[in-house]
Amino acid sequence: MCERYHQITQTRSINMMDYMSNFPPPTKSYAVDEIYNSIKCTSRRIYSRVSNEYLYYVVKTSYDEFYNNDKIGQGSLAGWHAFECSKIIELTFHNLEKFLKKKRLLKGVIKSLNLLNLIYKDVLDRHYAPGGTGMKLANEEFIRMQYML
């Protein structure tokens, strides 16, 4: 029973792929929209950290990058669904991971610079506090300038 079911489903999928091979691949706008919607609906983890506009931009650039690097033109609709779509999605995820890594690195640099700025402000406050070394130096310079006049 189970073997017969697999034979029937395999035959149906082969017939479907044969049927789809008679049609041209989707246009760029339709393909980008389809990939964008599939990523948006299936991968909430990455999607939540990236804006909709940027995700659409990355999908579009990944599509362009895939077809600019590939010397072979587009095949049929069956070939697009079986091979090209998955490769473009893989390339999109790779580009998103690169972007998120850069974003994480930039956040770390900004936090470090903020911490250094707070330390610098604290040092200046202690330096020019009443009785601090900076105040004593400024007072000596002020007295020296009074004698010059």
C-alpha positions as CSV (number, residue, x, y, z in Angstrom):
1,M,0.0,0.0,0.0
2,C,2.7,2.4,1.0
3,E,4.9,1.6,-2.0
4,R,2.0,2.2,-4.3
5,Y,1.3,5.6,-2.7
6,H,4.9,6.7,-3.3
7,Q,4.8,5.5,-6.9
8,I,1.6,7.5,-7.5
9,T,2.9,10.7,-5.8
10,Q,6.2,10.4,-7.6
11,T,4.5,10.1,-10.9
12,R,2.3,13.1,-10.2
13,S,5.3,15.2,-9.2
14,I,7.1,14.2,-12.4
15,N,4.0,15.0,-14.5
16,M,3.7,18.3,-12.7
17,M,7.4,19.2,-13.3
18,D,7.0,18.2,-17.0
19,Y,3.9,20.4,-17.2
20,M,5.7,23.3,-15.6
21,S,8.7,22.9,-18.0
22,N,6.5,24.1,-20.8
23,F,6.2,27.6,-19.3
24,P,8.8,30.4,-19.1
25,P,10.3,31.4,-15.8
26,P,8.6,34.2,-13.8
27,T,9.5,37.8,-14.5
28,K,11.9,39.6,-12.2
29,S,9.3,41.6,-10.3
30,Y,7.1,38.5,-9.7
31,A,10.1,36.4,-8.7
32,V,11.4,39.0,-6.3
33,D,7.9,39.4,-4.8
34,E,7.5,35.6,-4.4
35,I,11.0,35.2,-2.7
36,Y,10.3,38.3,-0.5
37,N,7.0,36.9,0.7
38,S,8.4,33.4,1.3
39,I,11.3,34.8,3.4
40,K,8.9,37.2,5.3
41,C,6.5,34.4,6.1
42,T,8.9,31.6,7.0
43,S,11.8,33.3,8.8
44,R,10.7,35.5,11.5
45,R,14.1,35.5,13.3
46,I,16.0,37.4,10.6
47,Y,13.0,39.3,9.4
48,S,12.3,40.8,12.8
49,R,15.8,42.5,12.8
50,V,15.5,44.0,9.3
51,S,13.1,46.5,7.9
52,N,10.7,45.5,5.1
53,E,12.3,47.9,2.6
54,Y,15.8,46.6,3.3
55,L,14.6,43.0,3.0
56,Y,13.0,43.7,-0.4
57,Y,16.2,45.5,-1.4
58,V,18.4,42.6,-0.4
59,V,16.2,40.1,-2.3
60,K,16.3,42.3,-5.4
61,T,20.1,42.7,-5.3
62,S,20.5,38.9,-4.7
63,Y,18.4,38.2,-7.7
64,D,20.5,40.6,-9.8
65,E,23.7,39.2,-8.4
66,F,22.6,35.6,-9.1
67,Y,21.8,36.3,-12.8
68,N,24.8,38.6,-13.4
69,N,27.2,35.9,-12.2
70,D,25.5,33.1,-13.9
71,K,26.3,33.0,-17.6
72,I,23.4,30.6,-18.4
73,G,20.0,32.3,-19.0
74,Q,16.8,31.4,-17.2
75,G,15.3,28.1,-18.0
76,S,11.7,27.0,-17.5
77,L,9.3,27.5,-14.6
78,A,10.1,24.0,-13.3
79,G,13.8,24.8,-13.3
80,W,13.3,28.1,-11.6
81,H,11.2,26.5,-8.8
82,A,13.5,23.5,-8.5
83,F,16.9,25.2,-8.6
84,E,17.1,28.9,-9.1
85,C,14.7,30.0,-6.4
86,S,16.4,28.1,-3.7
87,K,19.8,29.5,-4.8
88,I,18.5,33.0,-4.7
89,I,17.0,32.5,-1.2
90,E,20.3,31.1,0.0
91,L,22.2,34.1,-1.4
92,T,19.7,36.4,0.2
93,F,20.2,34.8,3.6
94,H,24.0,35.0,3.2
95,N,23.7,38.8,2.4
96,L,21.4,39.3,5.3
97,E,23.8,37.6,7.7
98,K,26.6,39.8,6.4
99,F,24.5,42.9,7.0
100,L,23.5,41.8,10.5
101,K,27.1,41.0,11.4
102,K,28.2,44.5,10.3
103,K,25.3,46.0,12.2
104,R,26.3,44.1,15.4
105,L,29.9,45.2,15.0
106,L,28.9,48.8,14.5
107,K,26.7,48.7,17.7
108,G,29.7,47.3,19.6
109,V,31.9,50.2,18.4
110,I,29.3,52.8,19.3
111,K,28.9,51.3,22.8
112,S,32.7,51.3,23.3
113,L,33.0,55.0,22.1
114,N,30.2,55.9,24.5
115,L,32.0,54.3,27.4
116,L,35.2,56.1,26.5
117,N,33.4,59.4,26.3
118,L,31.9,58.8,29.8
119,I,35.4,58.0,31.2
120,Y,36.8,61.1,29.6
121,K,34.0,63.3,31.1
122,D,34.6,61.7,34.5
123,V,38.4,62.5,34.3
124,L,37.7,66.1,33.3
125,D,35.2,66.5,36.2
126,R,37.8,65.2,38.7
127,H,40.6,67.2,37.1
128,Y,38.8,70.6,37.2
129,A,36.9,69.9,40.5
130,P,37.6,72.3,43.4
131,G,41.0,71.4,44.8
132,G,41.8,69.3,41.8
133,T,45.1,69.5,39.8
134,G,43.4,71.2,36.9
135,M,42.0,73.9,39.1
136,K,45.4,74.5,40.8
137,L,47.1,74.8,37.4
138,A,44.4,77.2,36.2
139,N,44.7,79.3,39.4
140,E,48.6,79.5,39.1
141,E,48.2,80.7,35.5
142,F,45.6,83.2,36.5
143,I,47.9,84.6,39.2
144,R,50.8,84.7,36.7
145,M,48.7,86.7,34.3
146,Q,47.7,89.2,37.0
147,Y,51.3,90.0,37.7
148,M,52.0,90.5,34.0
149,L,49.3,93.3,33.8
